[in-house]
Amino acid sequence: MLVRGVDEEIYSSLGDAAKEKGISINSLVKDAIDSWLSKKDDDVEIHHLVLYSDDKSMMSLLKSLDYFAKKSGWFRCHCGSDENSAVKMLDEMKWYNGTIIPYDTSSKKITDYCGGVMQKISKKSKGQPICCVDFIVGDIANQKSLSQAVKVEHEYNKNRTSGLMFCPYKTPDLLSAGIEDMIELFEEHDQIFILKGDKVYKLHLTLESTHKMIMK
């Protein structure tokens, strides 16, 4: 298991603790994650951004999410186009599909449509905290504009659903958009993650002054 942001001192301490217990560092970290999941706050409302460039990396993430969501008792759900290979995969894994048919991301009332999807999911979950992967926003960015997708994200933040919400975007859709829309998208989410193969990188975004660019 790759844990980014862990320095050598912490890693060494983990190694010593694992050695004392006669287990691997991977097992120690996994136990810590499992412990956190079992003690999670059901009132948590997390909204994360996930950036990816290929389906393979997304499939790897979804398999991990499926494992942890089952283990922790989250209501597993998703929404998006039935042409999306990731949506097909989640359907096969028996995740609840909250997509409203007909699926039309070009609608002038797309914000209302997305709100309806979330109401449908909330009703089905019956108060159970969700683990949701929303591919609709990525389609909006691709087929309409990133600016419109940001508006949908902003509306969701006004009335978040209890649990975990993951919003995947393909990197080409962001790179072709304006920097202002991209920054706004980042700011609408709690944390930003980038997928590369089976690895997950966390992107830190901070506002800095110009003089920081010339200082060590």
Residue, then its C-alpha position, 0 to 999 in steps of 0.5 A: m500500500l502506497v501512503r503518500g505524505v508519510d515521512e521516513e520517521i512515521y514510516s519507521s515507527l510503523g515498521d517497528a510497530a508492525k514488526e512487534k506484532g509480527i505483521s506487515i505494514n500493509s496489514l497495520v494500515k488496513d486495520a487502521i482503515d477498517s477501524w476508522l470505517s467501523k467508528k465512522d460518523d454517520d452524519v459526515e457529509i464529504h464531497h470529493l473530486v476525482l481526476y482520471s485520464d483512463d478507465k483502467s484507473m477508475m475501475s481500480l478505484l471502484k473495486s476498492l470503494d466497493y470493498f470498503a463501502k460493503k464493509s462499512g455499511w454504506f448505501r452504494c449508489h451511482c449515476g451516469s450514462d449507461e454507455n459509461s463502462a464504469v457505470k456498467m461495472l457498478d451496475e454489475m456490482k449491484w450498486y443502486n443506479g439513481t439515474i433518471i431516464p431519459y438521460d439528457t445532460s444537454s437539458k437547460k434544466i440540468t441543475d433540476y435534473c441532478g437535484g432530482v437524481m439526488q432526491k431519488i437516491s436519498k429516498k432509496s437509501k432511507g437515511q442510510p449514509i451513502c457512498c455515491v459516484d456521480f458521473i453526471v457532472g463529468d458528462i456535463a463538463n464534457q458535453k456542455s461546459l465545466s462552468q455548468a458542471v461547477k454550478v451543479e456542484h455548487e447547488y449540491n453543496k447547499n444541501r449535501t447528502s449524508g455520506l461520501m460523494f465522489c465526482p469523477y472528471k476526465t483530465p482532458d475536460l479540465l485542461s481544455a477549460g479556463i483556469e477560473d472554472m478549474i479553480e472554482l471546481f477545486e474549491e467546491h470540493d473538500q479534497i482533490f484526488i488524482l488517479k494513476g493506475d492503482k495509485v491515488y495521489k492527493l492534490h493540495l491547493t493553497l492560495e499563495s503570494t507571488h514572493k513564495m514562488i522565489m523562496k525555498 
